[in-house]
Amino acid sequence: MSIDTFTHKDLSQISGVSVTTIKSYRKKFPEFFRIAGHGKPLRFKKGSDKLCLRIKELFAKNLSSKQIHGKLLIEFESVKENRQLSDSIAPTTASNEQMEKLTRVTMQMMNGLAGLATAQAKSEQRLGKIEKGLLQLIERQDSGNVAGDDLIEQIKDVLSTASGLPQTERVKAKKIVTIKKDHGQSNSYTLESDNSNIFPEAEFLELPVVILSETGEFLGMPGRPGHPFALKELVELVTKEDEKYSIVWRKDSSEWILSYKSPTGPLHELFFQRKKTPKGNIVSFFKRLDINSESKNQTFIITFFREVRDLIDEL
């Protein structure tokens, strides 16, 4: 038996179930069985053995096919091309479902580009005001209308207005400003752009993370002993840094969006927003979850949230 591919019979022997049962697994969850070749006998790629063992385990816990499908989406790569169950190669003509998905992804990209253009325009406008304010202060200092120490404080006030800049780029300036003090000494300040990746503020990451329950109420979870389950902990658990996940944060209006993907797994996009609950608590509201650009329903989000929280007990 090959160590890299498996037949139905191989998977049957490994899982301890019949070949018919393995075929029923494939019929129920076709997108998780990655086909290695369409010859005879049909072979499946490495990882199919773990998949079958996991399906057997979940059925043994009396979970429904729908519940098992939700767990497999989190734990295994979903391959849409494998929905074709015959041994022949699937047609290349795009289905209506694929076209709808392509349209949805295209619209998301267009909205993202529009957001970037708006952010850039606002940045340029605000930077223009900052530059104008700095030049006026320097002119006043050169004409003797303001002392050196006062000028430093006023420049700090002008730069503080940059806090409203979109965080796609933390711009400091692109000049060297020399300030002469009354006693003859001078100090130079270099202000330059910083293109480093953006991240939510530490305060936001420390907030308790909540979702909407099935009855529409805010639902949180206990985290480490004596503390609520915080957004920082959720991020650490889902991204699993030891598995070389690709992680990107971005901000869209009032929402922070975490995108992450393992080398072989699906793309996850988690949407968070600062909220005030009816009880007056400030929280991070986990409002949406997309997997491979498909938005999941609230039942799926609740299951995902609880399973991620349970990973704390394994640390």
N, C-alpha and C positions, 0 to 999 in steps of 0.2 A: 504494500500500500504506500502510495506517495505521501510524503510528509507535508506537501504543499497543497494538494487537491484531494477531494473526497467524492466518492460515488454515494448513491443512496444506501447501498449495502454497507459501506464504510461507516457512514453516519449512524446507521442502525446498530452496528456492533459497538460503536463508541458510546451511544446514548442508552443502550440496553432496551430499545423499543423496536417494534417491527418496521420493515421497510415501508409498509402501508402507512404507519404512523408518521414516519419521516416525510412521506409525500403529502400527508394531510397538513403537516407543519408548513410545508412549502406552499400549499394551496391557500392556507389562512394568512401567511405572512410572506408573500412572494418578494416584496421589495428588499428583504434582508438577506436573501440567498443569492450570493454573487456567483455567477456562472463562469467557470474557467474555460470551458470549451463546449461546443455543441456536437461533439462526436458521440459515439456509442462505446461504453455507457456515458451518460451525462456526468460531468464533474463540476464540483463546486470549489471555490477558492478557500484559502487558508482562513480560519476563523469560523467556518460553518459548523465545525464540531462544537465550539463554545456556544454558538447560537442555539443549536439543537439541545444541548444540555440545559441552557437557560430556559428555553421554552418548556422543556419537560419539568423543570423545577417549578416554574410559575403555574403550570397546569395542576401540579401536585398540591399547590396552595389554594386550589379551587378558584383561581382568578378567571374572569371571562376573557374571551378573545380580544375584546375592546380594551380591557385593562392591560393585558399582556402587550398589545400593540403599542400602547402609550409608553410602557417601560422600555420596550425594544427601541423606540425612537430615541430615547435618551442614551441607551447603552451601546447601540450598534449603528453602523452606517446604513442609511436608507438609499437604495439604488432604484430609481423609478423604472429604468430600462428592464428590470427583472420582473415586472408585472406580467410579461408575456410568459405563459406557463408551458407552451409547446416547446419542443426541442429545436424548432426552426428559429432562425434569426428574426427578431422583431422588425416590423416594417419601419422604414425611415420617415414615412410621412408623419408630420407632427399632428397630434391629436388636439381636439378643442381644449382639453385640460392644459396641455403644454402651451398652447397659444395664449390662453388666459394668464398662465403663470408668467410667460414672457412679457405680456403687456403690463402686468402688475409690477414686475421688476423694473421695466423701462420707466414707468411712471415714478417709481421710488427714486430712480437715478436722476430723473428730470427735476423732481422736487428737491433732491439733495443739491443739485447744481444751482437751482434757483436760490436756495438758502445760502449757499456759499457766496453767490454774487451779491446778495443783500448784505451779508456780513462784511464783505470786502468794502462795499460802498459806505457802510456805517463806520468802519475802521478808518477809511481815508478821511471822512468828514471830521471824525474826532481827532485824528492825528493832526489835521490842519489847524484845528483850534489850539491844540497843545503847542505846536510849533510857533503859532502866532503869539501865544502868551509868553513863551520862553524868549522870543526875540524882543518883545516889548520890555520884559524885565531886564534883559541884558542891556538894552539901549538906556534904560533908566539908570542902571549901575554905571555905565560909561559916562553919563552926563552928571553923575554925582548926586542923583535924586534918591538913591537908596543905598544903605550901607551893605557891606559884603555879607555879614551874618544874616541880616534881614532878607537879602536876596536869596540865600540858600533856603531859608524857610519858605519863601514865596514860591521858589521853584518846586519844592516838595509838594506844595499845595496844588500847583498846576499839574504835576505828574500824577497826583492822586486821582485826578479825573480820568486817568487811563483805566481805572478799575472797571469801567463799563465796556471795555473792548471785548469783542468776541474772542474766546479763548483758543481759536484755531491757531493764533500766533500771538504770543505775548511780546508786543513791540515796545522797546524802551527808547529808541531813537537811533540815528545814524550819524551823530556828530560828536566832537569833543568840545565840551564847554569849559572854559577857563574862568574862574571867579577870583578876582583880586580882593583880598581883605584889607582893612584899614591900616594894618601895621606893615604892609608891603609884601607879605607872603601871598602865594596864589595856589589854588587847588584846581586840578583838571578832572572832569568827570566824563568818562566814555560811556555813551549810551548806544547799545547795539541790539539788533533783533535776536530773538530766541525762538527757534523753530522746533523746540522739543515737543514731544507728544503731550496732549492735554489729559488731565485727570480731574475727577470731581474733588471739591474741597474736602479736607479731612473731616470737617464737621458733618458734611453730608454723608460720608461713608460710615460715620459713627452712629447715624440715626437708626432706630429700630426699623426693620423692613416689614411691610405688611402687604396683604392682598385683600381682595374682596371675597368674602365667604359666599356660599351658595345662596344665602339670604340677603346678600348685598351689604353686609356689615364689614368693617375693617377687622382683619384677622391677623394677629401676630403670633410668634412662636417663641418659647423660651430658648435662649442660647446657652452660653457657658454658665455655670452655676452662679446665680445671683444677678444675671444680666439678660436682657431681651436679645433675641436673634437680630444682629445688626447687619446692615448692607455690606460692611467690610467683610464679615464672616461668609456671607453668601457668595461674594465675589471670589474669595479664596477657595471655597469649596468647588465651585463650578468650573474654575479655570485650571485647577490642578497643574501648577507650574512645573511639577516634576515630569509631566508628560509633554512638554514643549508645545503648549497651546499658543496660538496666535491671538493676541488680545488687542482690541482697539476701543477706546472711549471716544464718543463724539457728543456734542450738545446740539439739540434742536429746540429752540425757544426755551421753554421751561423744563424740558425733558433731558435727562442724561441717558444715553443708549450705550450699553455694553455689547460689543460683538466679539465672539470668540469661536475658535475652530481648532480641533486637533488635526494632525496630519491626515487622518483617515475618516474622521467623523463629520457630521453635518454642521452647517453654520447656524449658531444660535445668536439671536438678538434680543436682549432684555431691556425693557423700557422702564425707567424709574422717574418719579416726580415727587418733589417736596410737597407734603400735604399736612393740613391741620385736621385732626379727627374731631368728631363731635364732643369728645371729652377734653379737647384742648391740647392734646399731645401732638408734637411735631414729629412726623415720620417720613420715611422714604416709601412711597407707594409703588409697588411692583404692578404696573397696570397692563403690561402687554408682553407677549412672548411670541417671537417668530422663529421658525425652524426652516432653513432653506427657503426663506422669503414667504412662508406660509404662516399666517397668524393662527394661533391655537386658541381654542375656546377656554372659558373660565374653569371648567372641570379639569382640563389638562393642566392649566397653570397651577391650580390648587394641588394636584398630585405631584407635579414637578417641584413645587415649593416645599412640600412636606418631605419628599425624598431627599432633596438637597439638605434640608435641616437635619435629617437623620444621619447624614454623613459625619456630623460633629462627634457622634459617639464612637466613630471608628478612628478618630485622631489620637 
